[in-house]
């Protein structure tokens, strides 16, 4: 197990680093764990990965909170909804397969990648003329839908959060990434509560991975804050492309 654990910790570091910038760290961490821990049920592997995912997101969130202006009142509601939605999604994962959603997500991600590449202003701040009621409705929907998605499927959830904050609430990439971290923290916690209660977490693997993911998350957030919107936009395109390849493999293999 020593060699496997070292490889898992390396994957966790890379996942934390990527996830802190624009989400999508699960694209590295999840497939690596499924291959290296093939002797365990998939639900147990996914449950175990939620602890390192939470660790990396926590350290990244702390960095963003120090330097980015945040809407804390809105985040308080969003994190509550996201927690409950992810708990429900994780519970459903133990009962049914999630493979049927992957073809739809593949099409959505291809459209997102093309639009982001062609629209050079995508991810810059865009003032939205939403009423307060409509803005809160969007915030609730983001939390509910992506929270459930993260508990049920997982990979790419951080990127979907960033995309939602940009398109629906008009944030730039940096502010969207900062807010996404808080919501992602809640989704990870919701899943952890469910999987821990179900006995589906291998702590001897989860804790070393959590340390490495946390270091990656800390460094990734620092780099994102240093480089700003242009860098995050490029990183977003790279991660979305990686997500497309991952889902395409799952759909057509």
Residue, then its C-alpha position, 0 to 999 in steps of 0.5 A: x500500500x506504501x507505493x499506492x499511498x505515495x501516488x495518491x498523495x501526489x495526485x491529491x497535491x495536484x488536485x488541491x492545486x488545480x481545484x484552488x484556482x478554478x475547480x476540477x481537481x477531482x479530474x486527477x484525484x478521482x480516477x487515480x484513486x479508483x485505479x489504485x484502490x480498485x479493491x474497494x467499492x466505488x462509494x468507499x473510494x468517493x467517500x474517502x476522497x471527500x476528506x482531502x477535497x475538503x482539506x484543499x478547499x479549506x486552505x484555498x478558501x482561507x486565502x481567498x477570504x483574506x484578499x477578495x471581497x465576499x458577499x457573506x450574507x449570500x454565502x451563508x444561505x448558499x452554503x446551507x443549501x449546498x450542504x443539504x443538497x450534497x448530502x442528498x446527492x451522496x445518498x442517491x449515489x449509493x443507490x443508483x448509477x450516475x453514468x446516465x448524466x455523463x453524455x449530457x454533461x459532455x455536450x454542456x462542457x463542449x459548449x462552455x469551452x467554445x464560448x469561453x475561448x471565443x468570448x474574450x470578455x467572458x470572466x470579466x466583471x459584468x454588472x447584472x441588473x437583477x432584482x434582489x429577489x432574482x439574485x437570491x433565487x439564482x444563488x439558491x439554484x446554484x447551490x441546490x443544483x451544483x451541490x447535488x451534482x457534487x454529492x452525486x457525481x463530483x468531478x468538475x463541480x468547482x468549475x461549474x460553480x465558477x461558471x455559474x457565478x460568472x454567467x448568472x451573478x456577473x462576477x469576474x473569474x477571481x471573485x467567482x473562484x473565491x465564492x465557489x470555494x465557500x460553496x464547494x467547502x459546504x458540498x464536501x462537508x455534506x458528503x463527508x457527513x453522509x459517508x462518515x455516518x455510512x462507514x465508507x471512509x478509509x481514514x488511513x488513506x484519507x488523512x495523508x491525502x488531506x495533508x497533501x491536498x491542503x498544501x496544494x490548495x494553499x499554493x494554488x490559491x496564492x498563485x491565483x491571487x497573484x496572477x489574477x483574471x487572465x491567468x485564471x481564464x486560461x486555467x479554466x479553459x485547460x480544466x474544462x478541456x480536461x473534463x471534456x476528455x474525461x467524460x468523453x472517455x467515460x461515455x465512449x469507452 
